[in-house]
Amino acid sequence: MLTTKEAIENRRSIRKFKPDPIPEEHLRELLNAARLAPSGCNAQPWRFKIVEEENIKAGLAEAAFDQNFISRAPVVIVCCADIQGYLDGTVSGIQDLGKIGAVEDRIVTILQGKAKILETIDRNEIGPRIAANVAIAIEHIVLRALDFGLGTCWIRLMDEIKVKKLFGWDDNIHVVALLPIGYPAEFPKERKRLALHEILID
Ligand SMILES: Cc1cc2nc3c(=O)[nH]c(=O)nc-3n(C[C@H](O)[C@H](O)[C@H](O)COP(=O)(O)O)c2cc1C
């Protein structure tokens, strides 16, 4: 098992995969890591579609502007935000946070006001606003995958409408990213990163 530091430092985006299948229990562990992520008001809007069927993986690769390596991963997780789930989860989450005294009453009131406003907004606009919550859950999967020797690659370059058409999803679902997963068949070097001093704002 890797330390968090080792996982963060060893992770690479993997675009070449061995065809070997991923054990069911390891996939469950990955989803469990996602489940435990933090989210605004503990709303937990993340939802995941596990794709193993060759024709659907091919459809996903095509929807991602023919990034064909996606279809060569044994599993692709389609990572989504559930808008209604978010709206409902926010209301109950705020109540829970207030009840246990994790946030002050005045913050509960502000959050409730914000939740009401969100309900009036077009669903297509809410998705991108809540995507950060899903992104955290995705990165939990990405890092936990390393414990099982698995590699992943975030995919955001995709035609969301095409992805949703593959599954018949309506405007309640916002697709945040595709995540091909498998055993790496490449071991890329560390990519260039900004230096510490470059990421600090004066
Ligand atoms: C939000 C996000 C979107 C990305 N979208 C794509 C993508 O569509 N296709 C791809 O090949 N890589 C994609 N990547 C991977 C990046 O290219 C990669 O993280 C970056 O080059 C740094 O390399 P590393 O992950 O190996 O450190 C994405 C990464 C993130 C975080």
PDBQT file of the ligand as one rigid body, heavy atoms in Angstrom, charges set to zero:
ROOT
HETATM    1  C1  LIG A 301      -9.477  18.052 -15.892  1.00  0.00    +0.000 C 
HETATM    2  C2  LIG A 301      -8.517  17.262 -16.745  1.00  0.00    +0.000 A 
HETATM    3  C3  LIG A 301      -8.840  17.001 -18.049  1.00  0.00    +0.000 A 
HETATM    4  C4  LIG A 301      -7.992  16.208 -18.844  1.00  0.00    +0.000 A 
HETATM    5  N1  LIG A 301      -8.411  15.840 -20.089  1.00  0.00    +0.000 NA
HETATM    6  C5  LIG A 301      -7.611  15.003 -20.828  1.00  0.00    +0.000 A 
HETATM    7  C6  LIG A 301      -8.070  14.511 -22.091  1.00  0.00    +0.000 A 
HETATM    8  O1  LIG A 301      -9.171  14.789 -22.553  1.00  0.00    +0.000 OA
HETATM    9  N2  LIG A 301      -7.223  13.699 -22.769  1.00  0.00    +0.000 N 
HETATM   10  C7  LIG A 301      -6.000  13.317 -22.291  1.00  0.00    +0.000 A 
HETATM   11  O2  LIG A 301      -5.295  12.550 -22.960  1.00  0.00    +0.000 OA
HETATM   12  N3  LIG A 301      -5.554  13.754 -21.088  1.00  0.00    +0.000 NA
HETATM   13  C8  LIG A 301      -6.331  14.587 -20.338  1.00  0.00    +0.000 A 
HETATM   14  N4  LIG A 301      -5.913  15.010 -19.106  1.00  0.00    +0.000 N 
HETATM   15  C9  LIG A 301      -4.589  14.577 -18.588  1.00  0.00    +0.000 C 
HETATM   16  C10 LIG A 301      -3.570  15.728 -18.615  1.00  0.00    +0.000 C 
HETATM   17  O3  LIG A 301      -3.103  15.907 -19.921  1.00  0.00    +0.000 OA
HETATM   18  C11 LIG A 301      -2.417  15.395 -17.635  1.00  0.00    +0.000 C 
HETATM   19  O4  LIG A 301      -2.923  15.328 -16.330  1.00  0.00    +0.000 OA
HETATM   20  C12 LIG A 301      -1.300  16.429 -17.673  1.00  0.00    +0.000 C 
HETATM   21  O5  LIG A 301      -0.691  16.471 -18.940  1.00  0.00    +0.000 OA
HETATM   22  C13 LIG A 301      -0.203  16.130 -16.626  1.00  0.00    +0.000 C 
HETATM   23  O6  LIG A 301       0.314  14.827 -16.806  1.00  0.00    +0.000 OA
HETATM   24  P1  LIG A 301       0.249  13.752 -15.651  1.00  0.00    +0.000 P 
HETATM   25  O7  LIG A 301      -1.198  13.564 -15.296  1.00  0.00    +0.000 OA
HETATM   26  O8  LIG A 301       0.846  12.488 -16.217  1.00  0.00    +0.000 OA
HETATM   27  O9  LIG A 301       1.037  14.279 -14.501  1.00  0.00    +0.000 OA
HETATM   28  C14 LIG A 301      -6.748  15.771 -18.314  1.00  0.00    +0.000 A 
HETATM   29  C15 LIG A 301      -6.436  16.054 -16.991  1.00  0.00    +0.000 A 
HETATM   30  C16 LIG A 301      -7.312  16.759 -16.203  1.00  0.00    +0.000 A 
HETATM   31  C17 LIG A 301      -6.983  16.981 -14.747  1.00  0.00    +0.000 C 
ENDROOT
TORSDOF 0
